[in-house]
Amino acid sequence: MINKRLLIKNLLAHNDENSFYDKKRKVDISQKEGKAKFLKHICALSNSNPVNNSYIVIGVEDEDNRIVGVDFFDDSKIQNLINAYLANPPIVQYENIPFPHLSDDKVVGLVTIRSKDDGSVTSLRRNIWKYFGGSVFIREGSMSVPKVFDIRIKDVNSHIVRSIESHAQNNIQYTLDGVFDFMNKRRDFDPRYLIFKEYFVVCWAGLKKEVGNEVFFSRVDIELINEQVRLFYSALDEVSIVFDEHTFTIVEYVNLGLQNQDKYFTLEETIIRFDNNANYSIDTTLIFEPPQYDKTVLHHIYNANNALLVKLKAGQKLRKDEERDLRNLAVTYLICYFNGFEVALEKLREAKPFLKNYHPEIWESYKEVVRIMRKVKYN
């Protein structure tokens, strides 16, 4: 089993970006340009490595390889995006890798690309941004460039990639160090560990809250220590956790109440299954049903949000009650969108730079709304 934190260190130490490895400060697939560039790199790395893994490391400064991290990205449906835009798509996995020196909300993103070993060439299925459907890309040094060819290139990297991966194998010391690091770092959130199949070690922590006969957790952090992969992280949501000797199940709830009232709805269920052959799988199912509210009330809230946005754009000082409403602006725009206000999504995008600069708590609320939208969209 590969220790992904060690793998990232080995990739960064190997040499500069090349035909099997790329690094990015950040990736934004919420915009067409960012999505197109990401797909271009996936396409190029897939074509350049017909029989071995390729990698993209996200959250690293390009000049000095300094690890600065990015936000936790939990879109389990990223393969859906790849399949929608690429012909002969590779298998793509996005993992969140914690590093001890990063803050709790930051990780390094690791994208693993595995080509289908059938000799087929990966290409764009349809137009996106300035790239045309049918385009084929390949890696030349650190660049992903367009090429015209219909036969997969010769494999030249397998022995290098195998060497890097072999030097990133996990051992009992890395596992124990990972457990101790987690228990010390999360000591304020009742950390604990579980062992599955006498092999897998899962550490998790969260603030416990009992509602009737049900138990929920917030500020949840869950890591598979064997691979140094963060499986789940949330600073805002309520989460229920159930486990037995074979599985670890997470059900995530989101607060989509109106007018400062807490009202939680199920969003997603994640089941981690541990097998006897030292393998595990993660199955994620969207179980979300958008809340429906009175349209008259929503029209009032929507118009109030628009008035707030006008004041933000003009740089005007907000009243106390307006600041309180601003904290709910992102989530109420989302609720309006779920109730048929299609233009609310565009208003939410307009608000992004102003919410980002206003207050960290308000910015976190915006990012949470975008995360929910992404999950719903790709499903």
C-alpha positions, 0 to 999 in steps of 0.5 A: 500500500502506497503512503500518498504523503511520501509519494508526493514528497518523492515526486517533488524530489524526483525532478521538475514536471515531466511526461508523467507528473505535473504540479499546480498551485491550484485548480479551478474546475468551477469555471470553463477555462480552469475545467478545460485546462484540467482536462487538457492535462489529464488528456496529455498525461493519459496519452504520454503514459500508456502503461503506468500511473501519471500524477498531478500534485495540487497545492505546490508553489511552482518556483520552489516546490513549497507545499502551501496546500489547497481546500479539501476537495471531496467531489467523488464524481470527478470521473463523471466530468472526465467521462463527459468530456474525454473520449477513451477516458483514463481512470482518474482519482482525486485524493486529499493528502494532509501534511502536518505543517498545513492548517486543518482546512488545507491539504495537498490534492493528488490526482492519479491518472491511469490509462486504459491499457488497450492502445486507444488514444484519449481525446476531447469528446466535445468543445470546451473553452478554446479547445475543439472536440477531437483535439489530442494532447501529449506531454512534451517536457512540462508542457501539455501540447496538441498533437496529431496522431492515432497510435499511442506513443511508446512507453518510456516511463514505467521503470521510473514510476515504479521506482518512485512508487516502490520508495513510497510503500507504507510501513508500520512506522509510518502508520504509527507516526500517522496515528500519533500525529492525528491523535495529538492534532485533533485532541480537542475533538475526541479523536479515536482510531479503528482497525479494520481487517487487522490491516487498515487504520482509520482515525476520526474526530468530531464534536459530538451532539445528541438530538433525541436518540440520534448522535451527530458530529460536526468539525469531522475529520476522517483519515485512512492512516495507511495511505495518509489520505483524508477521506472526509473533512467538514468545518460546518456540516452535521455528520452521522457515523456508523461502523461495523467490522467491515464498513465505515459509513458517513451520512452528511447533512446540510443546513438549508433553513430559512430566516436563521432557522436550522433545518438539516437535509441529508446530502450524501452517504459514503460507505467505505468497505474493507476487504480481506485481501487488503483492498478497500472501496469507497461508494458515494451516493447522493441522497439529497432532495432540495427543500421547497419553500413558499415562493412569496417568502423566497421572492422577498429574500431574493430581492433583499439579497440583490439589494445587499449585493448592490451595496457590496459592489458599491462599497457601502457600509452595511447595517447590523441587520444587513451584516446578519443577512449577509452571512446567509446570502450564499445559502439563501441564493442556493435555496432560491436556485433549488426553488426555480430561481435560475438567475440566483446562481449567476447572482451567487457567482457575482457575489463571490469576490465581495464575500471572499474579501468581507469576512473569513466566516462568510467566505467559508459559507460561500465555499460550502454552498459551491461544494453542495452545488458541485455535488448536485450538478455532477450527479 
